[in-house]
Structure formats: structure tokens, C-alpha cells
């Protein structure tokens, strides 16, 4: 756990820098909108866009940063071998720790949970703001996670001479699972809200609780 605390500090710093850079890149689109429509983004839309950019910066920072200098990366054979099988985290946790409780609180399992949580906001946004179907959400989450893993495996698509991190099929599964959970949470909430509205309409009660005449 201490490792993740010290690791998160430079990642958070670079996330903020990346967020600022993404915001600057988005500025020309804002100016283009003003030129075409004669108005800037509303406060609500601007705030939502800022949150999405912050989330994107966080995903990039967590999965790719910090990056070493190109001439400082040492390519060691087997150091970042691809893992194409699921369940290795729990297997390693049980191997390196004596009991089940210690294994469940190990770095391996914590990493699994973090990878699940990382894509929960994507699932929430996909259902709440973009209205994606479950199938579209699966393709989107799987594709985004696969793109991240391939970027790691190819050393930023050839920028480095070897992989910068390990390609991990388990990460793809956990990321997709996190997106599904986020999507399901919003879908469940929306379904319950519709059911409540239908019941109130059947009873002749307005959403505010006042009886309709």
C-alpha cells in the first residue's frame, strides 16, 4: 500500500499537467463554436467537459505515466512479458501470502480493484450522458482498454524500443467489468426513477407530491 501512495504522487502531478494541456487543446474547438454559433459553452456544459477531460487525464496518467526518457529505458528480456491469462493476480497473491485474508489485501488484489474502479466513471458517463446501449458500452470499454494495453506493449507505438509496461489481459477484463458496473448502476437508478414516476402517475400524484386535479 505504501508503494501506491508514493507512486500516486508523481502520477497525480502529471495528471494535473496533462489535464491543463488537454484543456488548452480543447480551447480552439470552443472558439470555433463561438465563431459558428455566436455563443460560448454554458456553465454546465463547460463544467462537464472539464470533468471528462480530467477523467481522461487520470486514465492516461495511471496507465502510461510516468514515462522514462527514451535513452534511459533499459529493455530487459522477459521484464514486461505479456500476460494473456486471467486470474494471475489472485494466483500470485495466494502464492506470496500465507492466508486468504493477507492475499485479499495484497498489492495484486488492490491493483485489480483499482483497474475495476478506473473504468466505472466511463460506464456512468456512457449511460447517463451518452445513452449508450449495453452492447455499445462493452465495445467502447473493451476497445479503450485494449488500446491502452497495446500502447504499453508497443512502447508507445514504436517510440520506445520495447514495451513500457506489461500487456495484461486481466486489466482488459477488469476495466471492462468496471465500465459495466458503472453502466449498470446508472441503468438501475434510471429504471427505478421511471418506475416511481409510473406509480405516481397511476396514483394521480405529481412528482412534487401534490395530488393532480
Secondary structure, 3 states (H helix, E strand, C coil): CHHHHHHHHHHHHHHHHHHHHHHHHHHHHHHHHHHHHCCCCCHHHHHHHHHHHHHHHHHHHHHHCCCCCCCCCCCCCCCCCCECCCCHHHHHHHHHCCCHHHHHCCHHHHHHHHHHHHCHHHHHHHHHCCCCCHHHHHHHHHHHHHHHHHHHHCHHHHCCCCCCCCCEHHHHHHHHHHHHHHHHHHHHHHHHHHHHHHHHHHHCECCCCCECC
